Amino acid sequence: MRTHKKLLISLLASASSLIIAPSVLAAPIVLELDYEIPVQQNQVAFVPFAGDNVLSPIILNDLSKTELKVTSQNLPQQPRTSSELAGTLPVWQSMGIPYLVVGSTRSSRGKVVTDYEVIDIKTGRVIEGKQTLTADNNKDSMRYAGHVIADKVYELITGIPGDFSGRIAYIEESGVGKAKVSRLKVMDADGENAKTITEVSGSIFSPAWSPDGNRIAYAVQRDKSYPVIYVQSVSGGGATPLTPFPGSNLSPSFSPDGSKILFSSSFEGSADIYEMSASGGQPRRLTNSPSSEVQPSYAPDGRSFVFVSDKAGFNKPQIYRYEFGSGRTTKVSNSGYATSPQFSSDGTQIAFLNGRSAAIMNSGGAVTANLGNTGIDEAPSFSPNGKRVVYASKQGGKGVLTIKSLNGGEAFGKSGQGVIRSPVWSASPR
């Protein structure tokens, strides 16, 4: 739907740009433009960057998956900078879109430099001034640059850091029994650019990112052997075994500073929670109970962690919190079956498996979102800003990763080969 209206633009002639008699300068020049204005429900107008055909589609796609409503269609002009809006700002204001993103790319010493601006259309102000990003001129660097720009645009508009430049690690399984092959894969947060980090004959469990997004800890169980936790750089190189202990060593979790790892192990009897240096060494036992304590996950402040225990009874696992300072343990969950806890980055929410449903509760144990039965009994994982989650499911016989907004943005899925398990979202690599 469009409205057809006449727009009056009053321009005061400037002696620096026009040579006009003094008597003329005393009166404004009124231009009457006959303009067709689209009726817009969008919050952001995005003008594809001048000189670019790589970054703009990535940025537009990223932003379109959030609660922001973004358009690059039916725009009155294609400005590269805020200064090019000077004479037509009223036209943009009449469209009813609050924000405009403009920019351009250029080559400099073999690299690609992108200048861009986020403009508050109501005032014409550039939010936090012109932004500049320099990237290597190759596919991976340019994809990453597009995600970083989308992060910044989202933050300038909402005040919340974006989550597009983080990556998602997940497990892809094919075959069964002795023929099972598991791959640890990493993809961009838009579901593209998937790469295999490691492949094993057997099973891979519970990948966990280091806080800097450069390492992944995970457990591997090969035929007729105990699960062992490994740590591996995402950029390449071999995996380092961290827990060569007899027993089930599972569910690693990096401390917020990346120096330590929590994990569960049964090498001293029943399964308990241990903490050790992320570079290896002797573990320190934190829980000591006849019941099984598993699936630890650090709180973002590092002062506590949540874990799962069956101390309430057989097949009645519950989520508890352990405080490092006092050693005190308190029950968190209120449902009949609660496992696989993971904190949001601000510590106010916990993603978990509620019975057979992927769910989210607040730190007090009240369920705030139920994402439904995924078909493979797995919990969701938060994005870095806590506004989205990723979870694995099975649809039509195929494994699917679903990325879902928690505040009204678009959900989308990415299918893979075989069974997909345990996706976990990293922060942006530092």
N, C-alpha and C positions, 0 to 999 in steps of 0.2 A: 504494500500500500504506500502511495506517495501523496504528498500535499503539494499543490502548485501555488507558490506565493511569491510576492514581490518583496525584495529585500533592499532596504535603504542603507547605504554605507556612507557615512559622513567622514570625509578625509580633509584634514587641514593641510593645505599645501605647504611644503617646507622649502625655504629659500635655498637649502643645500642640494635639493634635487630638481627644483623647478625655478626658472627665471621668469617671474611674473611681476607685473606692476604692483606697487605697494597697496593700491586701492583694492586690488583683487585679493591680496593676502588677508584682508580683514574679514572676508566671508568664507565659510567652509564650502568646499565643493561637494555636491551631493550626487552620487551615482545611483541610478536605479537599475538593479540587476533582476532580470526575470529568471528565477531559479527553481528547479524542480527538486524538492527536498524529500529524500526517503524518510519514512517514519521508522525510527530505529529503536530496538529494544536492547541493543548491545551496550556494553560498558566500555569497550576498548576498540578503537579503530586502529588497525595495523596497516601501515603502508610498506609493502615490500621494499627492502633496502635497495637503494640505487647501486648498480654495479655488482649485484649479488644474485645468485640463483641457488645457493646451497644453504645459507643460514636461515633465510626468511621462512621457507617451508617448515623447518624444524621448530623455530620459535613459535610460529602460528599454530602448529599442531600441539606443542606443549601447552600453550596458554588455553587452547580450546578444550583441554581435558580438565580444566579447573572450573570453579564456580564463576569465573569471569566469562562474560559472553563477548566473544571477539569476532570482528568482521574485517575483511579486506575488500569487500564488495561495495559498489555504488558510492565510492568516495568522490568528493567534488574535485580533488586534485591529488597529485602524487608528490608532495613536498619531500625534500631530503633533510631539511633543517627547520627549526622553529622560526628562523628569520624569513623563510619563504611564506609563512602564514600571515605576515603583517597585514596585508590588504584584504585577506579573505577569512580572518578569524570569525567574523559574524556568521559567515556561511556555515562553518563548522559548529558554532554554538547553536545554530538553529536545528542541527541534526539531532541534538539531545544526547550525544555520546560524551561522557565525562572525560575520557582520556584518549590521547593520540600518541602512537609510537611511530617515529620516523628515524631514518638513518641511512648510512651509505658505507660501502667498503672500498678500500684502496690497497694497492700493493706497496710494500716498503721493504726493501732489502730482502726480498724473497719471502716475506711474511705477509699475512692478510690483516690489515688494520680496519676495525669496524668502529665508526662513531655513531652513536645513537642517542636519542632524547625521548623522554616520556613527558608529554605536555598535558598540563591541566587545562582543558579547553575553556572552562568557564573564565579563568583568569589570564590564560595565555602563558602562564608561568611554566618554565622547565623544571621539573622536580629534581632537585639535587644536581642541576646543571648537566652539561654534556658528559656522556659516559664513553669511554674508549676501551676496546679490548683488542689485543694482538694475539694472533694464533699462527701456528705453522701451517703451511699450505699443503696439507694432506687430509685424507678423508677422516681419520679418527680425530685429529685435532680440530677440524672444522665442525664435526658433529658435536664434540665436547663444547666448543665455543658457542654453538647455537643453544645448547642447554644452559650454559652459564649466563648468556644474555637473557634467556627466558626466566631464569631464576631472579635476575636483577630487576627485570621489568615487573614481575609479580610482586617483588618486595617493595619497589617504589610505589606501586598502586595500593597494595594491601597493608604494608608495614610488616609482613611476615615473610621470612626467607623462603624462596621457592625450593622445590625438591626434584628438579628435573636433571641436575647434573650428578646426582647419586646413581648408583648402579644396583641391580638386583641379581643376587646369586641364587641358584636353584639346582636341584638334582633331577636328572633325567635318567630313567631306568628302562632297560629293554631286556627281554629274556627272563627266565625264572630258574630257581635252584642253582646248580653249578654253572649254568649258562648265563646267569645274570651279569649284565654289564651296567655299571653306573657311571655317569658323567657329571662332574661339577661344572656348571656353566655360569657365565656372567653375561648379562645384557644391559643395555641402556634402559633408563626408566620409561622410555616410550615404547618398549617392547622390541626394539630393533638392535642390530649389531651384536647378536649372541655369539659368544666364543666359548670353547671348551677349555677349562683350566686344567683339569686332570681327568683321567679315565681309569677305572679299576675293574677287575673281575671280582665281583662281590657287591657289597652295599656301601653307600655313603650316607651318613646321617648328619643332621643338625648343623649346617654351616653357620658360622657367625663371623661378622665383619669386625676388624679392628676399627677404633674410632677414626683413624685417619683415612680409612677406605683403601688401604694399600695391601692388607693381608686378610686371609680367611683362615679360620680354624674350623676343622671338621673331623668327624670320626669315620674310620673305615673298618669294615669287618669283611675279611676274606674267608674262604671256605675253611672250616675247622680251626678258626682262630678267634681270639677275643677282639672286640673293637678297640682300636688305638686312635688317639687324637693326634692330628697333624696340624701344622701351621705352614701356610704357603703364601708367597708373594703373588699378587694378582698379575704382576708384570712379567712373570716367568720364573724359571728355576725350579729346583726340586723341592719336594715337601719334607719338612723336618718333623720326625716323630717326637711328640711331647710326653706321651704317657706309655712307656714300654712296661706297664705293670700287668700282671695276670689278673684278669677280671674285666668287667664291662666298663669301659671308659667312654663316656658319652656326654653330649650337651655342653660343649665349651661356650663360655661367655667372656668376652674381653672386659676388663675394667675400663672406666671412662677415660683414664689416661693411657690405656693400652699396655701398661706394664705387667699386668697380672691376668690370669685366666681362672675362672671358676669352672668346675666340671663335676660330674657325678662318677663314682667308681665303686666297684665291689671288691677291690683287691684286698681289703682287710675284713671282709665278711659281707654283711648286708650293704646295699647301696647307700652311700653317704655323699655329702658335698665336700669337695676339697678346693683349696686355692693354691696356686703356684705361680712362679714367674713365667711370663709369656715366652721366655727364652729357654725354659726347662729347669730342671733341678728337683729338689725334694718338695713334695706337696704337703700342705698343712690341712689337717682334717678339721672341718668346722662343725659338722653335725655327727652325732653318735647315738643312734637309736636302733632298736630292734626292727622298726618299720623301714621302708625304703624311702630315701630322700633323693629326688632326681630333678632334672631340668632346671638348673639354677639360671638366674638372669640378673645381672647387676642393675641397681637403680641408677639413674643418670648422675646423681650426686656422689655415688660410690660409697655411701654410708650404710647401705643395706642391700639385700638381694631378695628376690622372690624365688620360691622353689615349690616342687610338688611332693607331697607325702601321702602315704596310705594309712597314716596312723589313726584315721577316723574309722577304718574298717576295710575289709577286703572289697575291691572294686568300687571304693568310694574316695578316689583321690581328691585332694583339696590343695589349694594354693596358700602358702604361708610366706611370711616375711621374716628374715633373719637380720638383726641389727648388729653391725660389727662392734660398736662401742660397748654394748652390754651383753651381747650374746643371746639376747632375748628373742624368742620366736612367737609370732602372733599369727592367727588365722586371718586370711584376707577374703577368700571366696565365700559365697553364700549359697551356691548352687549344689546340686547333688553329685556332680561329676565335673571337676575343673582341672585342666592340665595345660601344659605348653605356654606358660606366661611370658610376656615380653612387654617392657615398659615403652610408652611413648617418650620422645626426647625431653619433654618437660616434666615427666614423672607423674602426671595427673591421671593417666589412663593406662590400662593393662589389656593387651590383646591376649586372648586365650581360647581354648577349646571348651565350650560349654555343653557337656554331653556329647552330641555329635554335630553341634553347630559351631561355626566360627563366630566369635563374639568379642565384645569389648566391654570392660567394666571400668568404673572409676576406682581410685585408689582405696576407697572405702568398701569395695566389693559389690556395689550396685551395678547391674548390667545396663549399659547405656545404648548398646547397638547389638542387634542379632543379625548376622549376615547369612544365616541359614546353613543347611547341611551341604557340605561341599562334595560329599560322596567318598572322601578318603580320610575323613576324621583329622583334619589339620587346622591349626590356628592361623589367624592372619598375622602379618608383620606390618608395623607402621612405617610410613615414609618418614624422612628426616624431620619434616615440620609437623608431623602428626595429623595432617589434613587428609591423607589418603592411606589406604592399606593395600597390600598385595596378598593373595592367597591362592593355593593350588586347588584344583577340583578336577573332576572327570566328567566330560560331556560327550555323549555319542561315542564312547569307547576311546576318546582321545584325552590326553592330559592337557589341561588348560591353566594358564596363569591369568588371574583376573586382577586388574588394578581398579579400585573403586574409591571414589571421592566420598568423604564423610560429611561434606557440606554443600552438596548439590551439584557437583561437577559430573562430567560424563564418565561412565565406567566403560572399560574396554578389556578385551581378552586377547591372549596370545597362545595359540596351540602349539604343541610339540610332538615329538615322536615318543611313543611309549607312555610310561607313567611319569608325571611331574610331581615333585615333592619339595617341601620345606623352603619356599622362597623367602629371602630376607633382604631388606633394603639397606644399602649403605648410605652414609653421608657422602658429600662430595669429596673426592680424593684431595689431600692437602700436600 
